[in-house]
């Protein structure tokens, strides 16, 4: 089992559910089976730095990166999917320690589904709180923009008299 895929037969007796970490995985540059990317290619695909990729590996966020016979990292499509998901988690504001904990839970297997769900639900609550704060902030900005627009319109009207 990888960090990227987990399966569960919970839907139906013969059903398999795959968790690929994001709603719709991005298109991969190469098909599965031909997906061996260098670190520089992953940098180009993801916008992350090589330093960040190495750091993710060092802290346990990406411990499954394959190596070539010469020791060079060889990333796969599942790694690109995982990096996409990690990017989404970063956008939520999830602390790195929680991301690492989530990765550990995935590696531990299906028995950790409740813990993973709890972690994601907690993050979701935090995101909803931030969205509400941003909506309030946006409303203030809209009022200010409207005020200045009205003030400029009033001045123009007075100047034309």
LINQUILIN-V890689 format. One record per backbone hydrogen bond with DSSP energy under -1.0 kcal/mol. CO is the residue of the C=O (numbers start at 1). NH is the residue of the N-H. Records with the same first field share a line. If there is no record, write none. Layout:
# LINQUILIN-V890689
CO=NH / NH
This chain:
# LINQUILIN-V890689
6=19
8=17
12=15
31=34
34=36
37=75
38=42
39=43
40=44
41=45
42=46
43=47
49=53
50=54
51=55
52=56
53=57
54=58
55=59
56=61 / 62
66=74
68=71
72=68
75=37
76=80
77=81
78=82
79=83
80=84
81=85
82=86
83=87
84=88
85=89
86=90
87=91
88=92
89=94
90=93
95=99
96=100
97=101
98=102
99=103
100=104
101=105
102=106
103=107
104=108
106=109
109=112
110=113
112=116
113=117
114=118
115=119
116=120
117=121
118=122
119=123
120=124
121=125
122=126
123=127
124=128
125=129
126=130
127=131
128=132
129=133
130=134
131=135
132=136
133=137
134=138
135=139
136=140
137=141
138=142
139=143
140=144
141=145
142=146
143=147
144=148
145=149
146=150
147=151
148=152
149=153
150=154
151=155
152=156
153=157
154=158
155=159
156=160
